Amino acid sequence: MLTHTEIKKLIGLTLAEGESRPVQIKGWVRTKRGNKQVAFIALNDGSCVQTIQVVADLNAPAFPEDLMKRITTGACLCVNGRLVPSMGKGQSVEIQADSIDVLGEADPEVYPLQKKGHSLEFLREIAHLRPRTNTFGAVLRLRHEMAYALHTFYHERGFYYLHTPLITASDCEGAGEMFQVTTLPLNQLPMKDGKIDYSQDFFGRQTSLTVSGQLEGELGAMALSKIYTFGPTFRAENSNTPRHLAEFWMNEPEMAFYEIEDNMDLAEEFLKYLTTYALEHCGDDLRFLNDMYDKELISRLEGVLKTRFERLTYTQAVDILKSSGAKFEFKVDWGTDLQSEHERYLVEKHFKRPVILTDYPKDIKAFYMKQNDDGKTVRGMDVLFPQIGEIIGGSQREENLDKLQRRIQELHIPDKDMWWYLDTRRFGSAPHSGFGLGFERLLLFITGMTNIRDVIPFPRYPQNAEF
């Protein structure tokens, strides 16, 4: 009895003239064409971007008319037959079918993927079906490969994968845009002194979905030296831009004994490793996306590998932007956060290479960043990429207890919420650094897609939480 073979294992095989092999494949119909004598069925099983052609001789009793009517775009089939050399262009082999079983029908009157060329906007409305398209099959395979490469990179360098909590009582970024987690009855909240009484809640205090695993990651680095986190994070930011999601994945390494220069070196090595991996292992999917969506995709990926990332301070970047003569929507001044248009100007126009900015004004950065001796800046770093802008944000962390406590007080962060974090500075503090990579932003760069909702299987954004 035949066992089924993935289509990716058949594509590109070369058979001698007259040679054939018994084969069974299973997959979904992309197209069916032909005449009264023969039917040509293009089948795809998601293992690769290519389809394989199935040829059915309609004069054979195995393919009655009622069977062939059930074979429509979207239907799922099991095909038994013989793999033979193909006479058609663009394919080395095809399958001469001996039998076809319809595992699942797809009514052509209602199946929404009957035609090619659907807009990405339309496909977002049917996120449960869009993985069946060539585009999203390619994106999701690349997403898998990048996750695998990420774990491989850290494992080869002696990092430990730390699982940090999704439910937390701390706001790492201090923005307050967090989804609350509660079991309290929303129609009759318990009150005490005019405030919600969270002592009656499941955890006995106010909790939320995490915006970052960094703070807990630092705790791991203070014991294991090098750790990384990789998991979903959540931000209740009411933003409908192509760059924002309410649920997204973050990768956050934290390293004891790393100074800011070590942090920058690791970030550059990491991004080049992932880019190299994509080019070496995902050629078919990259070529498809290059041909269909972004003609410069592969050349842009290759360009990242050919040059060392440019490194300069925030102050130097502001001077460059102010003297550039370029017209920006947002004004550039020292002390303001750089916008995507500023970041992309530095990368795409001025340096024409990835850029790492350091030494940001402390007033626009988080409380945990190490303060420089000038009293005005911190050892933060952002990695800026073409088409994307910021792809990594990180810093050397403040290891000095007194400085960290003063900064927490300046920002009016309650000490009672941070005692456990401050303990790492009380007991065996050490210089340490880390960064955060927005996984979907990486995928925007790797795939050439332009909307972040198109590089995650089921996007979550304001007014959308289906599927």
KAFEN-V775378 format. One record per residue. D_FIRST is the distance of its C-alpha to the first C-alpha in Angstrom with 1 decimal. Layout:
d_first=[D_FIRST/D_FIRST]
//
This chain:
d_first=[0.0/3.8/6.6/9.8/12.6/16.3/18.4/21.0/18.9/18.7/22.3/24.6/22.2/23.9/22.4/24.6/25.6/23.2/20.4/16.9/13.6/10.2/10.2/9.7/12.9/14.8/18.6/21.9/23.6/26.7/27.9/27.2/29.4/29.7/31.4/30.9/28.8/26.4/25.4/25.0/23.3/23.9/21.4/22.2/20.5/23.6/22.5/25.1/27.7/26.1/24.1/21.6/22.2/19.8/21.2/20.8/22.6/24.4/25.3/21.8/21.4/18.2/20.8/23.7/26.7/26.2/22.8/24.3/27.2/25.1/23.9/26.8/27.8/26.5/23.7/20.3/17.3/13.5/13.0/10.3/12.1/13.7/15.9/19.2/22.9/24.7/28.1/29.1/31.4/30.5/26.9/25.4/22.0/20.5/17.4/17.6/15.7/13.9/13.5/15.1/15.2/18.4/18.0/21.8/24.6/27.7/30.8/32.5/35.9/35.7/33.1/35.5/33.6/33.7/35.9/36.2/39.3/39.7/42.4/41.7/44.2/42.2/38.9/40.7/41.2/37.5/36.5/33.6/32.0/33.4/30.7/28.6/31.2/31.1/34.3/33.4/29.9/31.8/34.5/32.2/30.2/33.6/34.8/31.9/32.6/36.4/35.9/33.9/36.5/39.3/38.0/37.5/41.0/42.7/40.6/41.5/45.2/45.5/45.5/44.3/42.5/44.8/43.8/46.9/47.6/46.9/49.7/53.1/56.8/57.7/57.8/57.1/58.3/61.2/60.5/60.1/57.3/55.0/52.9/54.4/52.4/54.0/53.7/57.2/57.8/58.4/60.5/62.9/62.9/65.0/68.0/70.5/73.5/72.3/68.9/65.5/65.3/62.1/63.0/61.4/58.1/55.0/55.8/59.5/60.1/59.1/55.6/53.5/50.2/50.6/51.6/50.9/49.9/52.5/55.2/52.8/51.2/54.7/54.9/51.7/53.1/56.3/54.4/51.3/53.0/50.1/47.8/46.0/44.9/42.2/41.8/42.9/46.6/48.6/51.8/53.6/55.1/55.8/54.8/52.9/52.8/49.8/50.2/50.1/47.6/48.4/45.3/44.2/42.9/45.3/45.0/48.1/48.8/51.9/53.5/56.4/58.9/57.9/60.8/60.4/59.9/57.0/55.5/55.8/54.3/51.2/50.8/51.0/48.6/46.1/46.2/45.9/43.0/41.0/42.0/41.0/37.6/37.0/38.0/35.9/32.6/32.7/33.8/31.7/32.7/36.3/36.5/35.3/37.9/40.5/40.1/39.9/42.3/44.4/45.2/46.8/44.1/42.8/46.3/47.5/44.9/45.8/49.5/49.2/48.2/51.0/53.9/55.3/55.8/59.4/61.2/64.3/66.1/66.2/69.9/69.2/66.6/69.1/71.7/69.3/68.4/72.0/73.2/70.3/72.0/68.7/68.9/66.8/66.3/67.0/70.1/69.7/72.1/72.0/70.8/68.5/64.7/63.2/61.2/58.1/60.2/62.3/59.3/57.7/61.0/61.3/57.7/57.4/61.0/63.1/61.0/57.9/55.8/54.5/57.4/58.0/61.1/62.9/66.0/65.9/68.8/68.4/69.3/66.1/63.7/62.4/64.6/62.5/63.0/65.3/68.8/70.4/74.0/75.3/74.8/73.3/69.8/66.8/64.1/61.5/59.1/57.0/54.5/54.7/52.1/52.3/51.2/50.9/54.2/53.9/50.4/51.5/54.5/55.8/58.8/60.4/61.0/64.5/64.8/68.5/69.1/72.4/71.3/68.2/70.2/72.8/70.1/68.5/72.0/72.7/69.7/70.6/67.3/68.0/68.2/66.8/63.5/63.2/64.5/61.2/60.8/64.4/63.8/61.7/64.9/67.1/65.1/64.2/64.0/62.6/62.3/58.8/57.1/54.0/52.6/50.3/47.7/46.7/43.0/43.0/45.9/44.0/41.2/43.7/44.7/41.3/39.9/43.1/42.9/46.4/45.9/44.9/43.2/40.5/39.3/38.5/35.7/38.1/41.7/44.5/48.0/51.0/50.3/46.5/44.2/41.5/37.8]
//
